[in-house]
Amino acid sequence: MKIYYMFRQVYISILTLFLCFSFSGSSRQFIAQNNLPPIIDREIFFGNPEISGARISPDGKFIAFRKPYKGTMNIWVKSANEPFDRARVLTNETARPIPSFFWSRDSRFIMFNKDNGGDENFNVYAVAVDSKPVTDTEVPVARNLTNASKVQTNIYRLPLNESDAIYVGLNDRDPKWHDLYKIKISTGERTLLRQNTDRFVGWQFDNADKLRLARRSTTKGDTEILRLDAGDKSTQIYSCNVFEECTPVRFHKDNRRVYMITSKGADTNLSKLVLLDVETGKTETVESDPLNRVDFGGASFSNVTGEIIWTFYEDDKLRFDYKDSKFAADYKFLQNKFAGKIVEFASGTKDEQLWLTSVYSDVEPGEVYLFDRRSKMLTLQYRTRERLPRDHMAEMQVVRYKSSDGLEIPAYLTLPKGVTAKNLPLIVNPHGGPQSRNGWGYNTEINKVGVLS
């Protein structure tokens, strides 16, 4: 999407400020007499969730998740058929929480990145799922795979055909640009694949794990897509200017064309999904928003078939378009179970038969189920922020209004519960854009405003 368009199409979350009471007895009495939501401790809103971010291992044997350890969010793991109170803690960070993690393709390791005190110089760590706690600690050793000081690591890819490896970028040679390395997860052995002396900002491997494309930022801020030829030579096959987008996503199963999201030359300024022929540079459109309202959101691909399973669009609410008929039937089955909520396949096994499925809404922070596609069995794993009383959460409405230049701005309005929605004070909460937007769903900050604390 063009930058000027992104700035003009600023999405704004709107919420109304209810009342400002203290924890005094009079305010509690006022609440009871006027049928208002009860006082809810702010810790329930803003404290650490009991469990979050669960991911099932590719072999389906384990579920890893984030949970507080000594007050800080850390990584835990359990067998898939065990209760959560039998889980083992794998990390013991106390200064800063671990924000996310991912599995190795063979399910042997969990990997995560972390910096030091917020300096944004991230290193990549790996911990073996079957490793034992070291002496005098409750956790095993998390090995630093990149092990560099004042160096930032970019995680690029887990190879499809080599489970004990990860591709990363390190700016240890030149702070401005990241060289491409392959690191052996089990030992930390590092191999330089490509030295970055050409302003490359991204790499693309094909389905045989061969490095085929690079994305380059020019001195003018434009983007070039280059085919990497023999002898470290490169050929430009596509480009877009600073106001446009062009980002390769994944190679097609024919290994000749690559899926790419681009807004180049779009009359509507909206991005779309295309296939780019890496030999000829020709493109063919795969999909754009059928409603012509928003950018192409993204696609999920099957590692079994190589085909697109679904695409999605971030509109007033998240929209999915399923391409795989069996997944489409499963999605319809889940939608019927959870009417009025958004259902997402969040984390699946290698054979794509077991999925951790997330269900949420504007008044539901999230429920996570284990869904067996064969038996259609749903097993509740946990509820995000279990102690939060869902009945007292405020609903989020989609509203649209005209901007000063005549464009329509989509926004969300949250009204407090228990009072008449008239002559209320207003808080406007702009998002952090321009390359992002707020979405329909539970929002801690917005719901907190309408509840006393």
N, C-alpha and C positions, 0 to 999 in steps of 0.2 A: 504494500500500500504506500502511496506517496506520502512523504513526511508532512507536507502541508495539509493533506487530507486527514492524516492521523491527528494533527493538532486541532483541526476544526471539528472533527468528530469525537470530541472528548466525551467519554461516558462519565456520568456523574451519579453517585449514589446519594439519595436524598433520604433523610430521616428526620423525624420530629422529636424535639426535646420535650420530655414529659414534665417532670417536676424534680426539684432538688431538695430532698429531705435528708435529715440526719438519721442516726439510729435512735432517736429519742422515742420515748413511750408515746408521745402525742402523734408522731408520724405513723407508728404501728397501728394505733387506734384509728387514725384516719383511713388507713388502708383497709382495715377490717370493715369499717362502716360503709365504705364506698365500693366494695367488691373489686378492689384493685389487685393486681398480682402481688404476691407476698415479697418480703425482703429476701433477696438471695445474695449470699456471700459472694463478693467479687472474686474470691479465689476460685470459685466454681467456674466462673467465666474465663479468667485470665491465668489461672494456675496451669501446671502441666496436666495434660490429659492422662487418664489412667493407662490407656493403650492407644497407639496410633501407628499408621504407616505399615501395616502388616504386608508381607510378601511371601508367597509360597515358593519353595525351592523347585527348580526345574524337574526334579524327579518325583516331586509330590510328597516326599517323606517328612519335610520340616516346614514350619512356619516361623519366620523371624519377624520381629516387630520392635517398636520403640516404646520404652516404659521408663519411668524415673528410677534411677539408682542413686541413693543418697542425695535426692533432690534435683538431679540432673538427668535429662533424657539420654538414655543409652540403648544399646542394642541387646535384645534378648532372643532366645531361640527355644523352640519346643518341638517335639514330634507332632506331626499333623493330627494324630488321634489323642494327644494328651490335653488335659485342661491347662489353662494359662497359668495357674498357680504352680504348675510343675516346671515352668520354664527356667532356663539357666541364663544368667547374665554373661555377655561376651565382652563387654567393654566397661570401663570404669572412669570415664571422663567426669570430672567434677567442676572444672572451670567454665566450660561452655558445652551446650548440648550437641549431640551428633544429629545433624539435620536430616540426613537420608542415608540409604545404603542400597546395595544391589548384590545379587548372587552371581557367582561364577557359573558358567554353563554346565559344569559337571556337578554342581551342588556341593562341592567340597569347601568352598570359601565364601565368606561374606566380606564385601569390600566397602569402604567408605572413605571420604576425604575430609580433612580437617586442617584448619590453619592454627596459628598461635596467637591467641589474644585478639583475634579480629584483624590480623595484618593482611589477610587475603592471600597469603602465600601458602596455598594448599598442597599437602602431600597426600598420596593415596596409601591406605592401609588395608591389610588383609588379615583376617582371623579364620583359622580352620574351625569348622563346625564341630568336629570330633575332638578338638584339643582340650586338654585338661587345665584347670587353674594352676598357676605357678605357686610355689611355696609362699605361704603367708598372704596370699591374695585370694579373692573370690573369682578372679577372671583369668582366662588364658592370655598369652602374649599376642597383641595385635602388631604385626610386622609392618614397618614403614617400607613400602615398595619403592618409592621414589627417593626418599631419604636425602632431601636437598634443603639447604638453608637459603632463605631469601629468594626462593624460586617458586614460581606458580605452576601448578600442574593442571592441564586440561585433559579430561577423560574423553576419548574419541569413540572407542568401539571395543566390544568383546568379539574376537574373531568367531565366525560361524563354525569353523572346522578345526579349531585348536582351542580346547577348553582350558588349558593351563597358560593362557596369555591374555594380555590386555594392551591396547594401543593407547598411548598417551602423548601429550605434547609437553615439553619442558623448555622454559626460557632460561636455562642455565648458561648457555653460550652467549645469547643476546637477549637482554631483558625485554626488548620490544617484540620479539617474534619467537614462536615455539617450534623447536625441532621435533620431528616425529620419531617416537621410540616404540619398540615392542618390549614388554617386560614379562618375564616368566613369573607367574603368580606364586608358585611353590617355593622359588628360590630368590626372587628379586633380580635375577640376571637381566641385564639391560642390553638391547641391541638397537643401534641407530639405524632407522630406515630411510630417513630423508632429512638432510640439513636444510633449514628454511632460510634461504638468502633471497627470496623472491616475494616477500610480503604476503605469504600464504596465511590465510586465517581459518582454513578448514580443509579436511581431506575426505575423500570418498573411496571406499573399498567396494569391490564387486562381490558376488556370491561365492567366489572361490578365494576370497580374502586377498585378492590382488589389488594393490593401490592403483587406481585408474584416473581419478580426478582431484583437482585442487581448486580452492576458491581463493581469489586474490583481491586485496583491497588496493586500489590505485592511489596515487598521491592526491588525486582530486576527490577521493571518497567514493568512486564508482566501484562496482564489483565485476570481476571477470571469472568465468568458469573455464578452466584449462584442462585439456586432456594431457596426461603425463605419458610421454613416449619414451622409447629406449634412450639410454645414455643421458638421463636427466634432462632431456629436452621436453618442451611443453608447447601445446598449441591451443590458442584461445578458440573456444567453440560457442561461447555465449557470453553476453555481458548485459548489465543493467546499470542505470545511472543512480546517483545518490538519492533520488526521490523514489526509486523503485526497489523491488525485492526480487532476488533470484537465489534460491537455496536448494541444492540437491538433497534428496531425502534418502533414497535407497534404489539400488539397481533393480530393474525388472528381472523376472526369472529368466529371460532370454540372454541376460548379461551383455546385451548390446545397447540397450536404452536405460536411462536413469529417470526415476520419478523426480520431479522438481516443482517447488512452489514458486510461482512468479507472478508479478503484477505488471510486467513489461508490456507496454502498448495497450493496456486494458482501458477501454472507454469508460468503464465505471470506476476505475482506480482500485477495484477489488482484485485480490490475488486469486489464483486458480491453481489446480494441479495439472501438470503437463508431463509428457514423456519426451525426453531429450535424447536424440540419437547422437552418441558420442563420436561417431565417425563423420557424420555429415553436418551436425549442428542443427538439424531440422527438429521442430517441435510439433507435437500433436496434443490437443487438449483432451484431458481425461475427465475432469469434472470441475465445475464451479458451483457456487451457491445457486440451487434451482429457484430460489426466491429472489435472487439478485439483491440481497440485503447486506451481507457481511462477507468478510474475507474467507477463503478456504481455511478451515481450522486445523485439519490434520487427518492422518490416516493410520490405521493399524493393519499390519501385514502378518500373514500366517507364515511362520517358519517351517510349517509342514508342507504347504502347497506353494508358497511364494506369492499368493494372490492377496488382494486387498480384502480384509474381513469387513471393515467398516470405515466410513469417513464421518467427520463431525464438523459442526459449525456452532460458534459461540454467538447466538442470537439473544433475544429476550431471555430464553432458556436454552440450555444445551440441546442441540438437535443431532441425532444420529441417523445415518443412512447405511443400512447393512447390505453388503454385496454378496455375502455368503448365505445361502438359503437356510442352512442348518443353524447358523448363529442367529439369523433373523428370527427363526422360530423360537429359539431359546430366549432371545430378548423379549419377544412378545409374551412368552410364558412368564418371565420375570416382571414385566410391566403390569400384567394382570394381577400379580401377587402384591405389587407395591404401587397401587394407583396413586397418581398425584406426586410421585417422587421420581427423582432422576436415578437411573440404574446404570452403573458402569462396571464393565469387566476390568478389574484393576490389576490383577496379577494371576498369570496362568502357568500351568506346567508345560513341559516341553512338548507333550503330545496334545496339548490344548483341550484336555478333557476335564480337568479340575481347575476351578477359578475362584479366587477370592473376589467377591462381588460387593461393591460399595453401593449403598442406598442412602440418599440424603434428600433434604428439601430445605425450605427457608426456616422451618421450625424444628428440623431434625438434623443435628450436627453430623450424624452418620451412623449407620449400622453396617457391619461387615459380616457377610455370610460365606461359607464354603459351599460352592455350587458344583455338583457332580452332573455333568452334561449327559452322561449315559443314563443314570437313574432318575434325573431331575430332582434329586434330593438337595434341600437347602438346610444348612446347619449354621445357626447363629454363632459367630465367634466372639464378638464384643460390640458394645455400643460406645461410640466416642463421647467423652464427657458424661459418663453414666449417671452422675448425680444431678445433672441439669434437668429441671422439671420442664419437659417438653410442652405441657399444657399452658405454660405461662409465657412462652416465646411469641414474639410479634411476627405477623406475616409480612412478606415483602411483595409489594405490587409493582408491576411494570407500568411506567408512565413515559410519555413522549411529549416533547415541547419544542418550539421553534427557537433557534438561536438568532442573534442579531443579523446574521447574513442569510437567514432564511432556511438553513439546514435543520433537519430534524434530529434532536438529540434524545437517545434512549436513556432512561434512568430508572432508578428503583426508589420507591417510596415505602417507608416503614412507619406505620402509625402505632402509637402506644395503645395497649389494651386497657380497658376499664374506664375510658373517658370518651366524650364526644369529640369526633374529629373536626373541630371547628375553632378558628382563631388560636391555633396553637403556635408556639414559637418554632422556628425552623433552623435546622443545621444542614448545611450543604457539605458533603464529604467527597471532594474530588479524588479520583484514583491517581496513581503515580505515573501514568502514561509517558509519552504518547503511544508506545508500543505495547500497551496492555489495556485491559478494561476490567471493570467489576462484572460479576456474574450473579445470576439468581441462585440463591442458596443460603444456608445459615451463615450469619456474620456475627461474631462475638461482640464487636464494638457497637454495632447498631442495636442489637438486642439488649445490651447492657444499659444503653441510654434510657430505655423505657422501664427500667426496673430499679428500685431503690437499693442503695448499698451504704 
